[in-house]
Structure formats: C-alpha cells, structure tokens
Amino acid sequence: MKRCMVVDDSSIIRKVVKRILGGPEMIVVEAGNGQDALAMCTAELPDVIIIDAVLPDMNAIDFIKGVRALPGAAHVRILVSILQFDIGAIMRAKRAGASGYLLKPFNRAQLVERFRDLQAAA
C-alpha cells in the first residue's frame, strides 16, 4: 500500500487532501509542521509528500533537504504547495530535491492529476 504525507499548518487542507487521496490503495498521514513531519519520515518514509511552502516552524527548502538526507529517501516524490506561481521559489525547491509543485487553492481534479503525474514520473 502506498503512503502519502500531507504537511500543512491548515487542518482543512490536510483533511481535504486526505479525503481526496485516501482510500484502499493509499494511506494518507498528516503533519501540521515540519519538525513533526521529519520525525514521521524518520520512522517511516512515505512514497509521496505534499508540503506547504510556508510552514510555521521551517521553510519548505529546509524540510526537503532534511528528507533527502534520510537513508532511502531518494524514491520519495515531493510536491511543494504554493499560493502563487513563483518560478524562483519553484526552482529553489527543485534544486533542494522537490519533484514538482501544486498551486493552491486546488480542487479534486487538479490534485488527482498532479498526483498521477508524479506517480507516472517515478
């Protein structure tokens, strides 16, 4: 079974992602901040991480670098969720190890499409 982690300080965003992606073939786990998410990744790496670009305790770049430093994390696909298209922020995230980005607010179709694109690229 695949595992997806959603890291966002908004419980609403986390619940929406869990409702859309969760099911018999996908376990969705949630974290409200970067430190908790890194601790969860240390215990068990997910297959996909969707991370808010702006977290209360760390920036997405530091989180991505932290995940990429973990043993076995090369396979983890990371999507950075951003509020506005910012090519500089996207490129910094990709250089740190992100696989792509997702614009907020998103709807079911956008999230599912981006998620499928990620899985196809793996």
Secondary structure as UniProt FT lines:
FT   STRAND          2..7
FT   HELIX           11..21
FT   TURN            24..25
FT   STRAND          26..31
FT   HELIX           34..43
FT   STRAND          48..52
FT   HELIX           60..68
FT   TURN            71..72
FT   HELIX           73..75
FT   STRAND          77..82
FT   HELIX           87..96
FT   STRAND          100..103
FT   HELIX           108..121
//
